[in-house]
Amino acid sequence: MTPTESISIDRASSSDGQFGWQVLRLDRLHPVVSGNKPFKLSRYLREAQEGGYRGILTFGGAWSNHIHAAAYAAREIGLASVGIIRGERPFSLSPTLLDAERAGMELRFLSRTEYRELSSRGEKWTHLRFPGFLAVPEGGAGAAGMSGAADIMRFIPKDVFDWIICACGTGTTLAGLVSAASPGQRLLGVSVLRGHTGLEHDILNLLTGRSGLPTFRIEDRFHGGGYAKYDDELIDFMNRFHARTGIPTDIVYTGKLMMAVDTLASEGFFAPNERLLVIHSGGLQGNRSLPSGRLHFS
Ligand SMILES: *Cc1c(COP(=O)(O)O)cnc(C)c1O
């Protein structure tokens, strides 16, 4: 695991200045391998190392935070990596994929149909085509991803916060937080996918067999049109949030997360004395997909 001294808990406030919350800055973990992805990857990397694998093989799109983190994290511990990328090889690679290649990841491009088949059940294929490689699910999802994400709770002072709030893609990170939080705490996940009705079910599935867990709920109003979709309202919010708090956010997850907390606070969702910890899960590298100048920070 990368050094963790740089993680801090910083203050943020709502647009109207009436409400404050704390932000766990996982985005500060490492210049490249930041956010929740190194946590989700940690158990897979350990399995690859201890099992004597040559490397890891995993899946993602052209701007994937997971692919980016996996390439660097594998190299840091001397493992090879293969990235199976959704879609045809483009004429010029995204900065994300260029970084991954520079970190030594071998990229393979698959059509969307082939990708869908392999990313869901690619283990056999991996053994045949890439012997000695451990298949890691897209996004570092699954039980091992959840165990790794539970380590995030180690950076949160015990029993201080009433709410722990994070952005949700697959919900693996939220499941990990639920598994390690205190029974009296409440967890809130802000989904960034439109119509992801199976999310709560997926999280409960990961938590099967555990008892005495805190409660969690999902907010599904803040996907902003769908995964990785953005509009002027979001960009303006992210610029104002940065000007007010000094905290940069990303367009896919954490910008929508902070906007959700801001809106919920203005709606009176939280009691005035409740203490909130919002997890900044990183993803800033993906902001390079925006035309330059849209964000007043980088
Ligand atoms: C992947 C990712 C998430 C979502 O994590 P899940 O465990 O899939 O819910 C949230 N924030 C950022 C920045 C991410 O890269």
The ligand as a Gaussian input file, in Angstrom:
#p B3LYP/6-31G(d) Opt

LIG

0 1
 C      -14.554000       4.000000      -8.618000
 C      -14.876000       5.262000      -7.908000
 C      -15.977000       5.380000      -7.033000
 C      -17.000000       4.283000      -6.865000
 O      -16.605000       3.225000      -6.068000
 P      -17.534000       1.935000      -5.935000
 O      -16.810000       1.119000      -4.955000
 O      -17.583000       1.275000      -7.292000
 O      -18.883000       2.349000      -5.523000
 C      -16.161000       6.580000      -6.371000
 N      -15.324000       7.621000      -6.568000
 C      -14.290000       7.557000      -7.407000
 C      -13.459000       8.763000      -7.609000
 C      -14.018000       6.382000      -8.102000
 O      -12.974000       6.324000      -8.955000

